[in-house]
Amino acid sequence: MTKTILITAASGQTGTRLIRQLVARGVRPRALVKRAASAERVRSLGAEPVIGNEWDSADLLRAMEGADSVYHIAPSLTLDEPELGRRMVAAASRAGISHFVLHGVIAPYLDNINYHWAKQIVQRELYRSGLPYTVLLPTNFMQNVSWTWPSIARDGRWLLPYDPARRLTWVDLDDVAEAAAIVLTEPGHALGTYELVGTDAYLSRTQIAALMAQALGRPVVAVKESPEAYLAHARGQPFFERFRDEEVAQILAMFDDYDRHGMPAGNARVLSMLLGRPARGWPEFLASLRDAGEAARGVTSYRPRWRLAPRCTRRRAAAPHRGRAAC
Ligand SMILES: NC(=O)c1ccc[n+]([C@@H]2O[C@H](COP(=O)([O-])OP(=O)(O)OC[C@H]3O[C@@H](n4cnc5c(N)ncnc54)[C@H](OP(=O)(O)O)[C@@H]3O)[C@@H](O)[C@H]2O)c1
């Protein structure tokens, strides 16, 4: 019998990817969304929408009725995330949910960043609830680069308010969604807490900028800007429109922490073990970002993912059957 899986905050960038992954596995998930327009979006992806407010316990119980599993995503920058988590866990207990999966965050013990520490509190709530649970701890999504990618590609400058030499772990959100679908549909993950980090992805922005340069075929430099300058150009982006200043302040607290420590947390083996293959690293992700950007601009010419040294290009042209070995 197919399981009924409820995804919360299902219309966001994680939820929609998870819907696709589950539908590909033959599961039609239930998707809790706030607005009619979001309901249409998740329906078009193959989910069964339930319109409701995550904060409303009656809406939660209605959404969870008859469901087996819940995948709980707190919407980005939710200020009172522990309270949202408590309501979610309480509703799941009342609804008799048999597997609660929390979309957490790497290093939830960082008490100076609200949305890290909040998830630690929700983890504790789950621990005490008696519900069978799994906690996923994804690190920074590579997709966070997406909204600045057009300006990086245009100006060759990657601006953020932290030291470009600090190293962070990163993960491709598509891999996170695939891992989540595995945990939700395959047995044996109860009481697990899994950090989700990409392969070869513990890099500084300076190192990633070098990979961006290779992908784009033009120089790219990572630059530290002031928090004020960051806010000035972030405010013009669609992602930020819905957030108040105190919500955005959490992002600045995060950048301040990166500036001091980077993000030295998470080992890539966990995600590789779950996926049964290496997780994606930066080169693959940047190639897909570049190709998507070119497709959007109508550029159709083929370009190799990696720019080869001229000597290598000549040798490969002379012996195409040898591939990389020709170099
Ligand atoms: N970004 C990262 O690098 C990173 C890394 C690790 C973990 N995380 C965590 O990932 C989570 C965010 O996931 P995401 O990026 O997928 O979120 P997202 O794209 O911001 O989407 C959040 C969704 O929640 C919906 N929503 C908002 N308020 C709601 C309510 N009251 N009831 C029902 N739905 C509501 C919104 O729906 P509408 O569109 O209809 O308004 C929106 O589609 C956060 O908890 C964050 O801490 C992020």
The ligand as an SDF file (V2000), in Angstrom:
LIG
                    3D

 48 52  0  0  0  0  0  0  0  0999 V2000
   18.9400   28.0990    2.4450 N   0  0  0  0  0  0  0  0  0  0  0  0
   19.7810   27.2350    2.9960 C   0  0  0  0  0  0  0  0  0  0  0  0
   20.9730   27.1850    2.6720 O   0  0  0  0  0  0  0  0  0  0  0  0
   19.2640   26.2660    4.0590 C   0  0  0  0  0  0  0  0  0  0  0  0
   20.1090   25.2560    4.4960 C   0  0  0  0  0  0  0  0  0  0  0  0
   19.6340   24.3510    5.4420 C   0  0  0  0  0  0  0  0  0  0  0  0
   18.3290   24.4720    5.9280 C   0  0  0  0  0  0  0  0  0  0  0  0
   17.5400   25.4860    5.4720 N   0  0  0  0  0  0  0  0  0  0  0  0
   16.1670   25.5920    6.0150 C   0  0  0  0  0  0  0  0  0  0  0  0
   15.2240   25.3230    4.9820 O   0  0  0  0  0  0  0  0  0  0  0  0
   13.9740   25.9420    5.3620 C   0  0  0  0  0  0  0  0  0  0  0  0
   13.4330   26.7230    4.2080 C   0  0  0  0  0  0  0  0  0  0  0  0
   13.0930   25.8640    3.1660 O   0  0  0  0  0  0  0  0  0  0  0  0
   12.8140   26.4580    1.7210 P   0  0  0  0  0  0  0  0  0  0  0  0
   14.0250   27.2120    1.3110 O   0  0  0  0  0  0  0  0  0  0  0  0
   12.3220   25.3680    0.8830 O   0  0  0  0  0  0  0  0  0  0  0  0
   11.6380   27.4770    2.0400 O   0  0  0  0  0  0  0  0  0  0  0  0
   11.0550   28.5960    1.1190 P   0  0  0  0  0  0  0  0  0  0  0  0
   11.5090   28.3960   -0.3090 O   0  0  0  0  0  0  0  0  0  0  0  0
   11.2880   29.8850    1.7900 O   0  0  0  0  0  0  0  0  0  0  0  0
    9.5170   28.2320    1.1100 O   0  0  0  0  0  0  0  0  0  0  0  0
    8.7370   28.3930    2.2180 C   0  0  0  0  0  0  0  0  0  0  0  0
    7.3020   28.1260    1.8020 C   0  0  0  0  0  0  0  0  0  0  0  0
    6.5200   28.1750    2.9840 O   0  0  0  0  0  0  0  0  0  0  0  0
    5.2460   28.6330    2.6400 C   0  0  0  0  0  0  0  0  0  0  0  0
    4.6250   29.2100    3.8380 N   0  0  0  0  0  0  0  0  0  0  0  0
    5.0030   30.3380    4.4720 C   0  0  0  0  0  0  0  0  0  0  0  0
    4.2280   30.5460    5.5420 N   0  0  0  0  0  0  0  0  0  0  0  0
    3.3230   29.5230    5.5640 C   0  0  0  0  0  0  0  0  0  0  0  0
    2.2260   29.1850    6.4030 C   0  0  0  0  0  0  0  0  0  0  0  0
    1.9100   29.9390    7.4610 N   0  0  0  0  0  0  0  0  0  0  0  0
    1.4890   28.0620    6.1310 N   0  0  0  0  0  0  0  0  0  0  0  0
    1.8120   27.2840    5.0670 C   0  0  0  0  0  0  0  0  0  0  0  0
    2.8370   27.5660    4.2220 N   0  0  0  0  0  0  0  0  0  0  0  0
    3.5830   28.6610    4.4650 C   0  0  0  0  0  0  0  0  0  0  0  0
    5.4590   29.6530    1.5460 C   0  0  0  0  0  0  0  0  0  0  0  0
    4.3220   29.5790    0.7410 O   0  0  0  0  0  0  0  0  0  0  0  0
    3.8040   30.7480   -0.2500 P   0  0  0  0  0  0  0  0  0  0  0  0
    4.7880   30.7300   -1.3930 O   0  0  0  0  0  0  0  0  0  0  0  0
    2.4670   30.2980   -0.6400 O   0  0  0  0  0  0  0  0  0  0  0  0
    3.8180   32.0210    0.5460 O   0  0  0  0  0  0  0  0  0  0  0  0
    6.7450   29.1650    0.8620 C   0  0  0  0  0  0  0  0  0  0  0  0
    6.4660   28.5360   -0.3700 O   0  0  0  0  0  0  0  0  0  0  0  0
   14.2580   26.8600    6.5270 C   0  0  0  0  0  0  0  0  0  0  0  0
   13.8110   26.2500    7.7120 O   0  0  0  0  0  0  0  0  0  0  0  0
   15.7860   26.9740    6.5030 C   0  0  0  0  0  0  0  0  0  0  0  0
   16.3350   27.2790    7.7690 O   0  0  0  0  0  0  0  0  0  0  0  0
   17.9590   26.3690    4.5290 C   0  0  0  0  0  0  0  0  0  0  0  0
  1  2  1  0
  2  3  2  0
  2  4  1  0
  4  5  1  0
  4 48  2  0
  5  6  2  0
  6  7  1  0
  7  8  2  0
  8  9  1  0
  8 48  1  0
  9 10  1  0
  9 46  1  0
 10 11  1  0
 11 12  1  0
 11 44  1  0
 12 13  1  0
 13 14  1  0
 14 15  2  0
 14 16  1  0
 14 17  1  0
 17 18  1  0
 18 19  2  0
 18 20  1  0
 18 21  1  0
 21 22  1  0
 22 23  1  0
 23 24  1  0
 23 42  1  0
 24 25  1  0
 25 26  1  0
 25 36  1  0
 26 27  1  0
 26 35  1  0
 27 28  2  0
 28 29  1  0
 29 30  1  0
 29 35  2  0
 30 31  1  0
 30 32  2  0
 32 33  1  0
 33 34  2  0
 34 35  1  0
 36 37  1  0
 36 42  1  0
 37 38  1  0
 38 39  2  0
 38 40  1  0
 38 41  1  0
 42 43  1  0
 44 45  1  0
 44 46  1  0
 46 47  1  0
M  CHG  2   8   1  16  -1
M  END
$$$$
